[in-house]
Amino acid sequence: MKFPKSIIRWAYYDFANSAYFLIYPSFLLPAFFSSVLLNHGYSLSSWGFANALSTIIGVILAILIGRFSDKRSKFHAFKWSIILSFFGMAALSFAIKHDFNYVVFFYIFTNAVFILSLSLSDSVLPHVSTKENAYEYSGFAWGFGYIGGILALIIAIILQKLTGDDYSPIVFLSTAIFYIIFSVYSLNGLKDIQLNEKSPVVKTVEISKFNKFLLFLGYWFISEGITVILLFFTIYLSQEFGFSTMKIGMCMLLVQLIAFPATWYGGYLTRKFDVIKLIGVTIVLWGISIMFLVINAGIIGLSIILVSGALAVGNSQSYLRSQYANIIERSESGFQFGLFSVVSEAAVFLGPLLYGYGSDYFKSQKIPLIILYITMVIGFVLVWNAVKRIRKS
């Protein structure tokens, strides 16, 4: 498949942000939290609280700045969110070495502005795609992002070996530098693209408030499940499986390698299959991963966890993003994707807290993990019902 230059350059932000998400909230930082900070008066619920608070701040910024960017300049709002994210990552890198008390503070700031940058990046999709190719373009960008995660992870592992310190500031700082380099490259490719509509675009589909409520609630439950799993996956492997940081890194690397072609091809599959059915397939794959996480079935079970999770993780999120891009008005894409960040990210303020407290209470993550999957299934049923109603109308 050939893609326009604008899509390729936009995809480079997914390439850059995957590095942040993999190294900071998904891999090294939770590993640092579970192996170091837990011995300095912190708990799993504290990790949940940090993610919850940063998410609340992030989605509020996404709505406010998103509305502002629709009226002024989406490009400049996007640029400054990237710059602030970089400085937050750099500050966090040094706090890990010099003062543990600032780690949580800088993480809350960094994750909040990073969520803002994700919302602004997603709001670009309606301006560079059509209803017919949005799924393919989103799938390519999301899949391409995993290559960025792979490279950043390899760099981090090499630096861990060279420094002899899993949590060296250099390891974390390398991801910040990686992020800013490819984010700037993406920005340079978008600066000449019209990202602000001069007048409203006539909607082809009018969605009732009730159907939109069902859709958003479904997005909420599905996204909450995915994000909480990603936030606690490293801690789960560390505590439930007894894995070292290096083993966890190898697992994350394998997931990235599989997720790249899977998500890219997943966008192409929307040409042949109904997207709502494809979303249902990803929910089943999530269920398979969770089942084998709970029963801890040795090396075979771990292989199934990693493969099924890799097939599901990018496609489930990419499908939701592009489905939403097809039902909004381009002239207010910044504000609309700010609202989308509420249902795709704001659920995280509740999920990590409940999951963290539940894990502390049961002395295990297994029961909270099962409950989390039930909410994902409920979310899919709500999305399926909303889409069926919209198509009928």
C-alpha beads as a LAMMPS data file, in Angstrom:
LAMMPS data file: protein, C-alpha beads

393 atoms
392 bonds

1 atom types
1 bond types

-500.0 500.0 xlo xhi
-500.0 500.0 ylo yhi
-500.0 500.0 zlo zhi

Masses

1 110.0

Atoms # bond

1 1 1 0.000 0.000 0.000
2 1 1 1.249 3.466 -0.904
3 1 1 0.568 6.342 1.471
4 1 1 0.592 10.118 0.894
5 1 1 3.552 12.045 2.270
6 1 1 1.263 13.788 4.770
7 1 1 0.236 10.421 6.271
8 1 1 3.827 9.208 6.501
9 1 1 4.951 12.354 8.300
10 1 1 1.909 12.254 10.608
11 1 1 2.731 8.595 11.349
12 1 1 6.148 9.637 12.620
13 1 1 4.480 11.102 15.691
14 1 1 3.061 7.669 16.489
15 1 1 6.630 6.441 15.895
16 1 1 7.905 8.952 18.473
17 1 1 5.159 8.653 21.090
18 1 1 5.390 4.847 21.205
19 1 1 8.892 5.286 22.583
20 1 1 7.560 7.375 25.462
21 1 1 4.627 5.120 26.230
22 1 1 6.706 1.942 26.149
23 1 1 9.653 3.154 28.245
24 1 1 7.966 5.476 30.729
25 1 1 4.437 4.373 31.780
26 1 1 4.577 0.788 30.445
27 1 1 8.054 -0.650 31.062
28 1 1 10.924 1.019 32.915
29 1 1 9.024 3.436 35.140
30 1 1 6.562 0.838 36.520
31 1 1 9.510 -1.553 36.924
32 1 1 11.358 1.178 38.849
33 1 1 8.212 1.746 40.876
34 1 1 7.736 -1.926 41.800
35 1 1 11.407 -2.662 42.547
36 1 1 12.554 0.630 44.109
37 1 1 9.753 2.972 45.154
38 1 1 7.715 0.207 46.796
39 1 1 10.592 -0.024 49.261
40 1 1 10.416 3.709 49.983
41 1 1 6.866 4.060 51.305
42 1 1 4.920 3.852 48.027
43 1 1 2.241 1.283 47.029
44 1 1 0.543 0.054 43.865
45 1 1 -2.330 2.409 44.621
46 1 1 0.192 5.293 44.517
47 1 1 1.128 4.325 40.960
48 1 1 -2.575 4.247 40.136
49 1 1 -3.060 7.670 41.747
50 1 1 -0.233 9.222 39.715
51 1 1 -1.756 7.955 36.480
52 1 1 -5.259 8.981 37.549
53 1 1 -4.331 12.566 38.434
54 1 1 -2.173 13.070 35.341
55 1 1 -5.001 11.763 33.172
56 1 1 -7.570 14.117 34.693
57 1 1 -5.270 17.081 34.047
58 1 1 -4.442 15.806 30.563
59 1 1 -8.031 15.443 29.351
60 1 1 -9.010 18.844 30.734
61 1 1 -6.115 20.337 28.780
62 1 1 -7.140 18.315 25.696
63 1 1 -10.655 19.780 25.732
64 1 1 -9.604 23.370 26.433
65 1 1 -6.562 23.470 24.151
66 1 1 -8.425 21.417 21.536
67 1 1 -11.178 24.070 21.361
68 1 1 -8.548 26.817 21.228
69 1 1 -6.634 25.020 18.445
70 1 1 -9.784 24.810 16.277
71 1 1 -10.103 28.590 16.354
72 1 1 -6.413 29.519 16.213
73 1 1 -3.707 27.074 15.118
74 1 1 -3.800 23.325 15.651
75 1 1 -0.195 23.088 14.454
76 1 1 1.211 25.473 17.078
77 1 1 -0.789 23.881 19.897
78 1 1 0.553 20.488 18.832
79 1 1 4.124 21.846 18.694
80 1 1 4.065 23.251 22.234
81 1 1 2.545 20.083 23.679
82 1 1 5.479 18.156 22.217
83 1 1 8.053 20.595 23.612
84 1 1 6.549 20.440 27.113
85 1 1 6.401 16.640 26.955
86 1 1 10.113 16.514 26.140
87 1 1 11.102 18.798 29.018
88 1 1 8.922 16.767 31.390
89 1 1 10.658 13.537 30.332
90 1 1 14.086 15.130 30.754
91 1 1 13.215 16.400 34.250
92 1 1 11.853 12.984 35.208
93 1 1 15.060 11.308 34.010
94 1 1 17.188 13.324 36.440
95 1 1 14.698 13.071 39.327
96 1 1 14.979 9.267 39.206
97 1 1 18.655 9.579 40.093
98 1 1 18.687 12.572 42.434
99 1 1 15.382 12.786 44.329
100 1 1 12.663 10.115 44.485
101 1 1 10.184 12.631 45.884
102 1 1 10.044 14.450 42.541
103 1 1 9.535 11.329 40.407
104 1 1 5.772 11.172 40.901
105 1 1 5.410 14.943 40.503
106 1 1 7.307 15.095 37.204
107 1 1 5.519 11.991 35.929
108 1 1 2.116 13.590 36.574
109 1 1 3.167 16.716 34.648
110 1 1 4.755 14.785 31.771
111 1 1 1.924 12.331 31.328
112 1 1 -0.666 15.139 31.378
113 1 1 0.933 17.131 28.552
114 1 1 1.660 13.896 26.679
115 1 1 -2.072 13.030 26.753
116 1 1 -2.738 16.510 25.345
117 1 1 -0.263 15.870 22.514
118 1 1 -1.948 12.542 21.695
119 1 1 -5.337 14.227 21.436
120 1 1 -3.977 16.941 19.138
121 1 1 -2.197 14.349 16.997
122 1 1 -5.392 12.299 16.652
123 1 1 -7.288 15.440 15.620
124 1 1 -5.045 15.629 12.539
125 1 1 -6.465 12.358 11.132
126 1 1 -9.767 13.812 9.806
127 1 1 -7.781 16.469 7.902
128 1 1 -5.496 14.006 6.099
129 1 1 -7.940 11.167 5.399
130 1 1 -11.393 10.369 4.068
131 1 1 -14.102 8.062 5.389
132 1 1 -12.886 5.363 2.991
133 1 1 -9.181 5.335 3.939
134 1 1 -9.188 6.498 7.583
135 1 1 -8.928 2.925 8.939
136 1 1 -6.004 2.050 6.664
137 1 1 -4.139 5.261 7.426
138 1 1 -4.735 4.930 11.171
139 1 1 -3.660 1.266 11.113
140 1 1 -0.463 2.112 9.250
141 1 1 0.415 4.944 11.630
142 1 1 -0.349 2.923 14.750
143 1 1 1.584 -0.071 13.430
144 1 1 4.502 2.100 12.346
145 1 1 4.572 3.455 15.873
146 1 1 5.604 0.055 17.187
147 1 1 8.826 0.283 15.188
148 1 1 9.634 3.403 17.189
149 1 1 8.931 1.493 20.386
150 1 1 11.221 -1.321 19.261
151 1 1 14.121 1.026 18.483
152 1 1 13.710 2.960 21.735
153 1 1 13.562 -0.291 23.714
154 1 1 16.696 -1.657 22.033
155 1 1 18.526 1.595 22.792
156 1 1 17.378 1.426 26.426
157 1 1 18.503 -2.205 26.815
158 1 1 21.924 -1.431 25.298
159 1 1 22.370 1.548 27.628
160 1 1 21.328 -0.590 30.608
161 1 1 24.118 -3.007 29.745
162 1 1 26.701 -0.279 29.158
163 1 1 25.896 1.629 32.370
164 1 1 25.237 -1.455 34.486
165 1 1 22.174 0.337 35.880
166 1 1 18.624 -0.569 34.828
167 1 1 17.391 2.847 35.967
168 1 1 20.219 5.113 34.872
169 1 1 19.133 8.679 33.946
170 1 1 20.852 8.112 30.593
171 1 1 18.448 5.259 29.821
172 1 1 15.386 7.408 30.422
173 1 1 16.908 10.486 28.782
174 1 1 17.622 8.509 25.595
175 1 1 13.878 8.051 25.148
176 1 1 13.250 11.779 25.646
177 1 1 15.815 12.594 22.937
178 1 1 14.368 9.919 20.630
179 1 1 10.892 11.386 21.177
180 1 1 11.817 14.988 20.378
181 1 1 13.859 14.134 17.263
182 1 1 11.093 12.230 15.489
183 1 1 8.329 14.492 16.794
184 1 1 10.060 17.494 15.229
185 1 1 10.471 15.522 11.994
186 1 1 6.729 14.852 12.018
187 1 1 5.934 18.501 12.740
188 1 1 8.050 19.710 9.827
189 1 1 6.010 17.531 7.497
190 1 1 2.693 18.886 8.796
191 1 1 3.401 22.628 8.881
192 1 1 2.181 23.206 5.293
193 1 1 -1.000 21.125 5.670
194 1 1 -4.329 22.846 6.272
195 1 1 -5.282 21.653 9.762
196 1 1 -7.861 24.351 10.490
197 1 1 -11.057 24.425 8.447
198 1 1 -12.197 27.894 7.372
199 1 1 -15.861 26.914 7.542
200 1 1 -17.899 24.018 8.976
201 1 1 -18.122 20.845 6.917
202 1 1 -21.587 19.401 6.341
203 1 1 -22.005 16.187 8.288
204 1 1 -23.006 13.106 6.322
205 1 1 -24.290 11.304 9.421
206 1 1 -26.298 12.832 12.235
207 1 1 -25.927 10.884 15.486
208 1 1 -28.496 11.167 18.254
209 1 1 -27.354 12.092 21.741
210 1 1 -28.377 8.680 23.073
211 1 1 -26.403 6.779 20.420
212 1 1 -23.384 9.004 21.014
213 1 1 -23.709 8.351 24.748
214 1 1 -23.706 4.568 24.119
215 1 1 -20.725 4.915 21.809
216 1 1 -18.730 7.012 24.266
217 1 1 -19.567 4.723 27.187
218 1 1 -18.401 1.734 25.155
219 1 1 -15.199 3.524 24.182
220 1 1 -14.716 4.324 27.870
221 1 1 -14.931 0.705 29.076
222 1 1 -12.774 -0.726 26.280
223 1 1 -10.087 1.960 26.544
224 1 1 -10.016 1.732 30.320
225 1 1 -9.317 -1.993 30.156
226 1 1 -6.576 -1.632 27.552
227 1 1 -4.794 1.246 29.266
228 1 1 -4.870 -0.244 32.757
229 1 1 -3.490 -3.539 31.433
230 1 1 -0.646 -1.679 29.731
231 1 1 0.089 0.350 32.870
232 1 1 0.250 -2.684 35.149
233 1 1 1.587 -5.351 32.756
234 1 1 5.219 -4.826 33.777
235 1 1 4.310 -4.911 37.472
236 1 1 2.225 -8.052 36.862
237 1 1 5.114 -9.905 35.229
238 1 1 7.440 -8.736 37.988
239 1 1 5.226 -9.724 40.927
240 1 1 3.108 -12.632 39.637
241 1 1 5.671 -14.239 37.311
242 1 1 8.840 -13.166 39.140
243 1 1 10.442 -11.821 35.944
244 1 1 13.569 -9.649 35.964
245 1 1 13.630 -6.278 34.207
246 1 1 15.597 -7.808 31.329
247 1 1 13.048 -10.614 30.810
248 1 1 10.205 -8.127 30.863
249 1 1 12.062 -6.029 28.282
250 1 1 12.380 -9.047 25.991
251 1 1 8.640 -9.719 26.337
252 1 1 7.828 -6.107 25.463
253 1 1 10.152 -6.272 22.468
254 1 1 8.401 -9.394 21.138
255 1 1 5.000 -7.728 21.503
256 1 1 6.216 -4.700 19.512
257 1 1 7.636 -6.893 16.733
258 1 1 4.319 -8.695 16.264
259 1 1 2.097 -5.647 16.758
260 1 1 3.700 -3.655 13.930
261 1 1 2.639 -5.847 10.965
262 1 1 -0.542 -6.942 12.763
263 1 1 -1.834 -3.384 13.161
264 1 1 -0.755 -2.310 9.692
265 1 1 -2.556 -5.283 8.136
266 1 1 -5.491 -4.768 10.495
267 1 1 -6.226 -1.450 8.798
268 1 1 -6.265 -3.187 5.423
269 1 1 -8.745 -5.813 6.706
270 1 1 -11.405 -3.107 7.066
271 1 1 -11.729 -3.229 3.281
272 1 1 -13.023 -6.789 3.512
273 1 1 -14.678 -7.071 6.922
274 1 1 -17.059 -4.993 9.014
275 1 1 -14.987 -2.961 11.467
276 1 1 -17.332 -3.664 14.379
277 1 1 -16.692 -7.390 13.895
278 1 1 -12.957 -6.748 13.811
279 1 1 -13.213 -4.846 17.099
280 1 1 -15.026 -7.887 18.511
281 1 1 -12.143 -10.124 17.410
282 1 1 -9.680 -7.911 19.287
283 1 1 -11.813 -8.186 22.453
284 1 1 -11.674 -11.992 22.168
285 1 1 -7.897 -11.839 21.762
286 1 1 -7.664 -9.669 24.888
287 1 1 -9.682 -12.312 26.725
288 1 1 -7.257 -15.049 25.670
289 1 1 -4.281 -13.023 26.934
290 1 1 -5.964 -12.279 30.251
291 1 1 -6.994 -15.893 30.780
292 1 1 -3.415 -17.130 30.407
293 1 1 -2.114 -14.290 32.575
294 1 1 -4.417 -15.464 35.354
295 1 1 -3.601 -19.185 35.138
296 1 1 0.159 -18.611 34.594
297 1 1 0.593 -21.611 32.286
298 1 1 4.377 -21.575 31.890
299 1 1 6.304 -20.771 28.728
300 1 1 3.497 -21.905 26.402
301 1 1 1.000 -19.727 28.222
302 1 1 3.382 -16.769 28.104
303 1 1 3.804 -17.226 24.348
304 1 1 0.028 -17.169 23.890
305 1 1 -0.238 -14.070 26.094
306 1 1 2.328 -12.158 24.071
307 1 1 1.043 -13.164 20.626
308 1 1 -2.679 -12.646 21.280
309 1 1 -1.975 -9.403 23.141
310 1 1 0.204 -8.121 20.298
311 1 1 -2.518 -8.879 17.749
312 1 1 -5.102 -7.040 19.858
313 1 1 -3.331 -4.044 21.390
314 1 1 -2.766 -1.834 18.341
315 1 1 -5.772 -2.870 16.286
316 1 1 -8.305 -2.328 19.070
317 1 1 -7.087 1.227 19.692
318 1 1 -6.585 2.103 16.019
319 1 1 -10.093 0.957 15.079
320 1 1 -11.653 3.102 17.798
321 1 1 -9.620 6.169 16.769
322 1 1 -10.471 5.959 13.069
323 1 1 -14.117 5.061 13.721
324 1 1 -14.476 8.253 15.744
325 1 1 -12.640 10.313 13.099
326 1 1 -15.315 9.296 10.604
327 1 1 -18.243 10.669 12.603
328 1 1 -16.972 14.109 13.654
329 1 1 -16.885 17.457 11.901
330 1 1 -13.382 18.421 10.768
331 1 1 -13.773 22.085 11.685
332 1 1 -13.996 21.124 15.364
333 1 1 -11.655 18.117 15.337
334 1 1 -9.466 19.507 18.134
335 1 1 -12.396 19.870 20.518
336 1 1 -14.002 16.584 19.420
337 1 1 -10.818 14.604 19.987
338 1 1 -10.526 16.387 23.318
339 1 1 -13.879 14.792 24.139
340 1 1 -12.580 11.498 22.762
341 1 1 -9.643 11.755 25.153
342 1 1 -12.197 11.934 27.980
343 1 1 -13.653 8.546 27.064
344 1 1 -10.387 6.961 25.909
345 1 1 -8.137 8.372 28.631
346 1 1 -10.247 9.826 31.447
347 1 1 -11.505 6.377 32.374
348 1 1 -7.911 5.804 33.431
349 1 1 -8.380 8.090 36.422
350 1 1 -10.790 5.550 37.927
351 1 1 -9.379 2.301 36.547
352 1 1 -5.829 2.518 37.936
353 1 1 -7.108 3.582 41.339
354 1 1 -9.584 0.710 41.648
355 1 1 -7.153 -1.763 40.092
356 1 1 -4.329 -0.640 42.370
357 1 1 -6.442 -0.735 45.536
358 1 1 -7.937 -4.076 44.483
359 1 1 -4.474 -5.536 43.918
360 1 1 -3.321 -4.302 47.327
361 1 1 -6.469 -5.713 48.995
362 1 1 -6.327 -9.172 47.362
363 1 1 -2.506 -9.293 47.473
364 1 1 -2.684 -10.211 43.791
365 1 1 -3.697 -8.684 40.452
366 1 1 -5.601 -11.735 39.202
367 1 1 -9.114 -10.925 40.450
368 1 1 -8.922 -7.227 39.415
369 1 1 -7.696 -8.376 35.994
370 1 1 -10.761 -10.588 35.484
371 1 1 -13.111 -7.774 36.538
372 1 1 -11.308 -5.448 34.123
373 1 1 -11.961 -7.794 31.194
374 1 1 -15.663 -7.969 32.023
375 1 1 -15.856 -4.181 31.620
376 1 1 -14.171 -4.484 28.203
377 1 1 -16.797 -6.983 27.046
378 1 1 -19.573 -4.692 28.275
379 1 1 -17.910 -1.833 26.397
380 1 1 -17.895 -3.784 23.142
381 1 1 -21.591 -4.645 23.521
382 1 1 -22.365 -0.949 23.963
383 1 1 -20.309 0.063 20.894
384 1 1 -21.890 -2.688 18.801
385 1 1 -25.384 -1.607 19.843
386 1 1 -24.624 2.078 19.154
387 1 1 -23.211 1.345 15.674
388 1 1 -26.239 -0.820 14.838
389 1 1 -28.583 2.018 15.841
390 1 1 -26.578 4.590 13.847
391 1 1 -26.637 2.434 10.718
392 1 1 -30.385 1.943 10.985
393 1 1 -30.973 5.679 11.286

Bonds

1 1 1 2
2 1 2 3
3 1 3 4
4 1 4 5
5 1 5 6
6 1 6 7
7 1 7 8
8 1 8 9
9 1 9 10
10 1 10 11
11 1 11 12
12 1 12 13
13 1 13 14
14 1 14 15
15 1 15 16
16 1 16 17
17 1 17 18
18 1 18 19
19 1 19 20
20 1 20 21
21 1 21 22
22 1 22 23
23 1 23 24
24 1 24 25
25 1 25 26
26 1 26 27
27 1 27 28
28 1 28 29
29 1 29 30
30 1 30 31
31 1 31 32
32 1 32 33
33 1 33 34
34 1 34 35
35 1 35 36
36 1 36 37
37 1 37 38
38 1 38 39
39 1 39 40
40 1 40 41
41 1 41 42
42 1 42 43
43 1 43 44
44 1 44 45
45 1 45 46
46 1 46 47
47 1 47 48
48 1 48 49
49 1 49 50
50 1 50 51
51 1 51 52
52 1 52 53
53 1 53 54
54 1 54 55
55 1 55 56
56 1 56 57
57 1 57 58
58 1 58 59
59 1 59 60
60 1 60 61
61 1 61 62
62 1 62 63
63 1 63 64
64 1 64 65
65 1 65 66
66 1 66 67
67 1 67 68
68 1 68 69
69 1 69 70
70 1 70 71
71 1 71 72
72 1 72 73
73 1 73 74
74 1 74 75
75 1 75 76
76 1 76 77
77 1 77 78
78 1 78 79
79 1 79 80
80 1 80 81
81 1 81 82
82 1 82 83
83 1 83 84
84 1 84 85
85 1 85 86
86 1 86 87
87 1 87 88
88 1 88 89
89 1 89 90
90 1 90 91
91 1 91 92
92 1 92 93
93 1 93 94
94 1 94 95
95 1 95 96
96 1 96 97
97 1 97 98
98 1 98 99
99 1 99 100
100 1 100 101
101 1 101 102
102 1 102 103
103 1 103 104
104 1 104 105
105 1 105 106
106 1 106 107
107 1 107 108
108 1 108 109
109 1 109 110
110 1 110 111
111 1 111 112
112 1 112 113
113 1 113 114
114 1 114 115
115 1 115 116
116 1 116 117
117 1 117 118
118 1 118 119
119 1 119 120
120 1 120 121
121 1 121 122
122 1 122 123
123 1 123 124
124 1 124 125
125 1 125 126
126 1 126 127
127 1 127 128
128 1 128 129
129 1 129 130
130 1 130 131
131 1 131 132
132 1 132 133
133 1 133 134
134 1 134 135
135 1 135 136
136 1 136 137
137 1 137 138
138 1 138 139
139 1 139 140
140 1 140 141
141 1 141 142
142 1 142 143
143 1 143 144
144 1 144 145
145 1 145 146
146 1 146 147
147 1 147 148
148 1 148 149
149 1 149 150
150 1 150 151
151 1 151 152
152 1 152 153
153 1 153 154
154 1 154 155
155 1 155 156
156 1 156 157
157 1 157 158
158 1 158 159
159 1 159 160
160 1 160 161
161 1 161 162
162 1 162 163
163 1 163 164
164 1 164 165
165 1 165 166
166 1 166 167
167 1 167 168
168 1 168 169
169 1 169 170
170 1 170 171
171 1 171 172
172 1 172 173
173 1 173 174
174 1 174 175
175 1 175 176
176 1 176 177
177 1 177 178
178 1 178 179
179 1 179 180
180 1 180 181
181 1 181 182
182 1 182 183
183 1 183 184
184 1 184 185
185 1 185 186
186 1 186 187
187 1 187 188
188 1 188 189
189 1 189 190
190 1 190 191
191 1 191 192
192 1 192 193
193 1 193 194
194 1 194 195
195 1 195 196
196 1 196 197
197 1 197 198
198 1 198 199
199 1 199 200
200 1 200 201
201 1 201 202
202 1 202 203
203 1 203 204
204 1 204 205
205 1 205 206
206 1 206 207
207 1 207 208
208 1 208 209
209 1 209 210
210 1 210 211
211 1 211 212
212 1 212 213
213 1 213 214
214 1 214 215
215 1 215 216
216 1 216 217
217 1 217 218
218 1 218 219
219 1 219 220
220 1 220 221
221 1 221 222
222 1 222 223
223 1 223 224
224 1 224 225
225 1 225 226
226 1 226 227
227 1 227 228
228 1 228 229
229 1 229 230
230 1 230 231
231 1 231 232
232 1 232 233
233 1 233 234
234 1 234 235
235 1 235 236
236 1 236 237
237 1 237 238
238 1 238 239
239 1 239 240
240 1 240 241
241 1 241 242
242 1 242 243
243 1 243 244
244 1 244 245
245 1 245 246
246 1 246 247
247 1 247 248
248 1 248 249
249 1 249 250
250 1 250 251
251 1 251 252
252 1 252 253
253 1 253 254
254 1 254 255
255 1 255 256
256 1 256 257
257 1 257 258
258 1 258 259
259 1 259 260
260 1 260 261
261 1 261 262
262 1 262 263
263 1 263 264
264 1 264 265
265 1 265 266
266 1 266 267
267 1 267 268
268 1 268 269
269 1 269 270
270 1 270 271
271 1 271 272
272 1 272 273
273 1 273 274
274 1 274 275
275 1 275 276
276 1 276 277
277 1 277 278
278 1 278 279
279 1 279 280
280 1 280 281
281 1 281 282
282 1 282 283
283 1 283 284
284 1 284 285
285 1 285 286
286 1 286 287
287 1 287 288
288 1 288 289
289 1 289 290
290 1 290 291
291 1 291 292
292 1 292 293
293 1 293 294
294 1 294 295
295 1 295 296
296 1 296 297
297 1 297 298
298 1 298 299
299 1 299 300
300 1 300 301
301 1 301 302
302 1 302 303
303 1 303 304
304 1 304 305
305 1 305 306
306 1 306 307
307 1 307 308
308 1 308 309
309 1 309 310
310 1 310 311
311 1 311 312
312 1 312 313
313 1 313 314
314 1 314 315
315 1 315 316
316 1 316 317
317 1 317 318
318 1 318 319
319 1 319 320
320 1 320 321
321 1 321 322
322 1 322 323
323 1 323 324
324 1 324 325
325 1 325 326
326 1 326 327
327 1 327 328
328 1 328 329
329 1 329 330
330 1 330 331
331 1 331 332
332 1 332 333
333 1 333 334
334 1 334 335
335 1 335 336
336 1 336 337
337 1 337 338
338 1 338 339
339 1 339 340
340 1 340 341
341 1 341 342
342 1 342 343
343 1 343 344
344 1 344 345
345 1 345 346
346 1 346 347
347 1 347 348
348 1 348 349
349 1 349 350
350 1 350 351
351 1 351 352
352 1 352 353
353 1 353 354
354 1 354 355
355 1 355 356
356 1 356 357
357 1 357 358
358 1 358 359
359 1 359 360
360 1 360 361
361 1 361 362
362 1 362 363
363 1 363 364
364 1 364 365
365 1 365 366
366 1 366 367
367 1 367 368
368 1 368 369
369 1 369 370
370 1 370 371
371 1 371 372
372 1 372 373
373 1 373 374
374 1 374 375
375 1 375 376
376 1 376 377
377 1 377 378
378 1 378 379
379 1 379 380
380 1 380 381
381 1 381 382
382 1 382 383
383 1 383 384
384 1 384 385
385 1 385 386
386 1 386 387
387 1 387 388
388 1 388 389
389 1 389 390
390 1 390 391
391 1 391 392
392 1 392 393
